[in-house]
Each structure stands twice: as C-alpha cells, then as structure tokens.
Amino acid sequence: MKILAISDCHYRYNVSNQEDASNAQILLRFLKTCVGKYDLVVWVGDIFDLWWDGKYTIIKQYFPLLKIMAELHESGARLIFISGNHDFWFGNFLPDFIGCEIHPEGFTLKTDCKVMRFEHGDTHTTNDLRYQLYRKLIRMKTIRNLFALLHPDIALSLGTLLSRSSRTRKEHEALRTAKTKGLKHYAAGLIKQNKADIVIMGHSHNPALERLGNGFYANCGDWLGHYSYIEIDAGIPSLKQYSEKELR
C-alpha cells in the first residue's frame, strides 16, 4: 500500500497577503501530482486554518482544495481526515460529498505487516495547558450549537478570533522543543508497548523521521515553509519535501 500523510497546511479562507496565496497555490499544485498515485491519503489535521460546515453551507473559498480532495477519492484513494486544533467542527459535508472519513482523535491502520497510528498531536504537547483547556471548551456540543445560531459570516469571524493561529504565533525555541518532546514521548510509548510500529503526527510544524526503538516517529511538518510530507510505501516510511524544482 502507498500512503500519503500531510498536515498543517493551514489553507485559509480569508487570504490576506501574497504569502498566504502562494502557499495555497503550492499546496494545490502538489496535490494535483498526487491524484492516482496513492492508495490512502491521511490528512493529519490543520489542513484548513478554520473549518465550518452547516446544514446548508460550506466555506466557498475552500472549493479549490475540496475539488482536489474529491479527485483523489475518485482516483481510488481512501481519504482519512483527523481533526486538528484548527479544523474540528465537521458536519456531514466531507463524508457525504467528498468521500472522506472523519476520525476526530486519530486513526490506526494495520497493513504491510505494520501497525501505523496517525494523530494530529495537539493533545500530547507538554507546554500548553491553556490550549488544552480551550480545546475541551471549544469542542463542546453546546458551543457548536450556539455558533450554529449565528449567521455563517459572523460565526466565521468569531471563530477566527478564537483560533490561536500557529501560522502567525511566534514560539521561542524552548517552547518548540518542548512541544516536539511531548509528541516524541507519546510515540515512543506506543512503540514500546507494541501498539504501533510507525507513529505519524503533525502539529509541531517540525518535519521529522526518527527511529525510536523498534519503530519510527514521523512528523509531516507543514506547508507554510517546509512543504513536507510523509510517504509510506509497502510499510517503509520516508520524509519528503516538495522540491524547489517542482515549485517552479
């Protein structure tokens, strides 16, 4: 089986500068090359910088990305979406109209004699108690129901204010190191307990592929500068980057 895992694209609906526009186009060009190439595509969270779909509405600015997601599915790829800390208020749009399965907390796959665990990673950081409290609050059904009463434009504006965008929030190196440490510690535990051979995560924006004991910790990185992703072919993981040659 050939698998693509990608995370932290932070595709924006309110593009405010040239960097946002450029990152979006780079992502779309890359995904176009993936159509018909993979058996499974795992979206490991924070693909969208903010997500909302109501009973009759979606965010129209996401159409270019949603179109390619549908093309990937139509080409034969199974699509798995793991909720991130920016995209988690999912309704029925992705499953019913795109063919994408939603797995809020993570996804385990057994194939090619390997057990693979995919998670975004935001619940395993060691340096962000404030976010962990916010995460529990914002995902409450009551909060979503309150937002659903608002006009979509107002709901999205409030959602943007509530969302602590990791694209723009500057982190000290010590905080980034602590975040990565938490993810690796969690991955090492799963591998040591024989619950996974490969643990694939995102969230830290730090692309990585490291051997831990008898398994691997892999981090997809991001599409805000690294343009990185994880590819698993016949049970063998590799960290890849969309090359400068391809970017041109």
N, C-alpha and C positions, 0 to 999 in steps of 0.2 A: 504494500500500500504506500502511496505517495501522499504526504501530508504537508500542508502549508499552515503555519501558525503565525499570526500577525496581531499586534496590539498597539495601543496608544498612538493612533493616527490623529485623534482629536480633530476630525473633519468638522468644520464649522458651518453653521447655517447663516451666521452674520459675519461674513468676511469683511474685515475692517482694514486690511493692509495687503501689500503685494506679497509679503512672506506667506500669509495665510493662503492666498490664491495660488502661489507657486507650489506650496506643499500639497494642496488638494490636487493639482494637475499631475504632480509627480506620482502621487498615490494611484490616481486613476490610470495613468499610463502603465504603471507596474501591474495593476490588477488585470488590465487588458491582456497582458502577456501570459497570465495565469489561466485564462479560460481554456478548458480542455486538457490542462496539464496535471491537475491534482484530483485524487480520489476523495479527499477530505480537506475542507478549509475550516480552520478553527479561528474565530475572531475572539481574541483573548482579552476583551474589554477595552473601554475607552476608544472604540473605533469612531464614535460620534462624540463631539465635545459636549453635547447635551441631546437627550432623546425624549420625544414625547409623541405618542400617537393616541388620539382619542377615538371615540365611537365612529366618527365620520371624517377625521382629519389626520394628516401627517404633515411633516415639515417639508414643503415643496423644494427647498434648496438642497435637500439630500438626494434628489432624484438621480443625478449622475452616478452617485455611488450605489444607490439601490438598484439601478439598472444593471450595473456590472455584477452585483451580487446575484441578481436573477439570472444573468447569463452564465455565471459559474455553476449555479444549480442546474440550469437547463443543459449544460455540457456534461452533466453526470456527477458532479461533485456533491457530496453531502456537506451541508453547512451547519456549523455549530456556533452559537453565539453565547459567550459567557459575560455576564454583567460586569461592568467596571464601576468605578466610582463616579463616572460622568454619564453613563448610559445604563439605566436600570429600570426606568418606568415603562416597561414594554406592555403593549396590548397584544392584539392578535395580528397586527399587520405583517411582521416578519414571518411568522409561521404560515399564515394563510395565503399571503400574496407573493412572498419571496421563496418560501420553502426552506426557511432557516429555523432550526430547532433552538429554543431558548433554554439555557442551563444557568440559572442565576448564580449558583455558588461554585460551580466547577463541573468538569466532565472527565470521566475515566474511560479509557479505551484499551482493550486487550487485542493486540494484533501483532503479527510477525514475531511471535514469541516474546513480546514485550508488554508491560503494563505502563501506560502513559497517563499521567494526571495533568490536566490543564486547569489552571486557576488564574484569575487576574492578579491576586496577591495583596489587595488592599487591606485584607483582614489579618495579614501576617507581619505588618511592619511593627517595629518596636519603639518608635519615636513619635507617635501621632495619636495620643489619647483623645485630643479634641476632635479629630476626624472620626474616630471610632464611635464617639457619642453622637456626632452629627449623622453618621451613616445609619445608626439604629433609628434615629428620629425621622429622617427624610424618607426612609423606606416603609414607614408605617402606612397601612392602608388608609387610615383616616386622613393623613396628609395628602396622599394622592387624590382621594375623593374631594377634598377641599379645592385642590388645584383644578380638578375637572369641572368645577362650577364656574371657573373664570373663563373669559374669552381667551382662545388659544394664544393670541398675541401678548396678552397681559401675563398669562401663565408662563410663557417662554421668557419674557423679560424678567420675571421674578426668579425663574429657575436659573437664569444666567447670573443673577446677583448672588443666589445661594451657592452656586457652584464655585468651589475654590479651584480655579483653572491651573493645573500643573504646567500648562504651557508658559504662563507668564509669572507664576510664583517662583521667585528665586530661592534656591536652597543652598545653605552652606555645605561645604564638602563633608563635614562631620555628620550632618543630617542625612545626606545622600548615602553615606557609608552605612549608617545605622539602618536605613530603610532596606538596603540591599542585604545587610546581615540578617535581618529578620526573615527575608524571603529564602535565603540560602539555608538558614537554620531549619525552617519548616520543610524544605525539600530534603535536607539531609535526614530528617526524622522519618519521612515517608520511605526513603530508600533503605534506611537501616532496619525499619520494621517490615521490609519486603512488601510494602503496599504499592510501590511504584519502582519502575526501572528508569523512567525518564520523567522529570517534573518540569513542565513548561509554564512560565509565568510572564507577566508584564509589569506594569505599574511603576517600576523604578526608573524607566527610561534608560536603563543601562544594559545594552546588549551583552549577553554572556553565554558561554557554553563551557561548563566546567564538570570534570569528573568528580563525583562525590561517592566514595566507597565503591560499591558495585554498580552505580548508576550515574546519571547525568542531571545536573541542574542547567536549564536553558532559560534565558530571558530574551524575549523578542526585541527588546529595545523600543524604538519609537520611529515615527515618521515626521519628526519636527527638526531633523538634522542628521540622524543616523541612517534613516531609510533602511532599517534592518528587519530581518525576519528569521524564523526558524523553519527549516525544511527537514522532514523526516522521511527517508526513503528506505523501505524494507527494514525498518526498525533502527536505522542509523541516523542520529540527529546531526545537523550541521547548521552553523550560524552563517547567514548570508547577508549581503548588503547590495542594494540596487546600485549598480556601478555608475560612475561618472560618465562612462561611455554611453550607457543606456539613458542616462538623464539628458544627454544631448540629443 
